[in-house]
Amino acid sequence: MTYKNIQKTCIYGAGAIGGWIGAGLAAAGCSVSVVARGATLDALITQGLRVSSGPDTRSAAVQASASPAAIGVQDLVVIAVKAPALLDVAREIAPLIGPDTIVLTAMNGVPWWFFQGFGGPYAGAPLKAVDATGEIAAAIPASSIIGCVVHASCSVDAPGLIRHHFGNGLIIGEPSGQVSERVQALAELLQRAGFTASVSAQIQKDTWYKLWGNMTVNPISAFTGATTDLILGDDLVRDFISKVMLEAKEIGARIGIPINQQPEDRHAVTLKLGAFKTSMLQDVEAGKAVEIDALVTVVRELGQLTQVPTPFTDALLGLSRLHARVHRLYS
């Protein structure tokens, strides 16, 4: 295919971020399909995909189906599910992927492909925390993947109805760091769709930097119910968060993605966003499985891989995991 003509697109996971991206692609003239089930599927069929921003709501007609086979091979597949749902996606995604399909992973946390195309001593290393059996890597061809880091806040008001709060950034990149024809074409499409899209020469670094901020605030919000301003406004909690972040910073330095900031620098950025509920707190309130493994368990695994002690990360993981298990949101 000619990547300049990305037309057939499918959103796998029409939640907050997936719905927001899908509506933008539809506005850019793409033919948008959505894999959905239950009340979301019904809403998409009867009312289309709707996104509210401020007082305005726009609606996009999409093809919605519970069956990837009914949708068929696509030019672009956007995976925007939460990490706990990814294994089920991997088991069903094959009908959507052809030899030239781009698979864009717009997800939180460290992805299973993190070390694919990444040089250095850990090149190709699998990450058990996010792909325990290797089934995800086997199902989604590494050659199809383009990574995506989302800098936006969205929530689901109702099935098929997404609310966009703030932020418009999408950073995309080949796992290899190559500035390819297809990644440039995809960036241009996303820009036409109204996103502030840019191409990264090392998407793993952008992924790690985002994780550096939300691997702490997300799970703490989940087990306390607190918004970000309250979390960072408590001196003791903020100090604990900083210690976790320093462990992650050392891990990043050892795998070749150093962060040239201190935790307090990142806290200042988060505080400027005001009081908001993290995506993980939204999941807890909705009774949905939480993505602890992609945000915290994987950092512990990377600590073991790089021989960085992680006592504060371990404490955060234990508390987060225990809370989620008690509430049946993590297995």
Secondary structure, 3 states (H helix, E strand, C coil): CCHHHCCEEEEECCCHHHHHHHHHHHHCCCEEEEECCHHHHHHHHHHCEEEEECCEEEEECCEEECCHHHHCCCCEEEECCCHHHHHHHHHHCHHHCCCCCEEEEECCCCCCCCCCCCCCCCCCCCCCCCCCCCHHHHHCCHHHEEEEEEEEEEEEEECCEEEEEEEEEEEEECCCCCCCHHHHHHHHHHHHCCCEEEECCCHHHHHHHHHHHHHHHHHHHHHHCCCHHHHHHCHHHHHHHHHHHHHHHHHHHHHCCCCCCCHHHHHHHHHHCCCCCCHHHHHHHHCCCCCHHHHHHHHHHHHHHHCCCCHHHHHHHHHHHHHHHHCCCCC
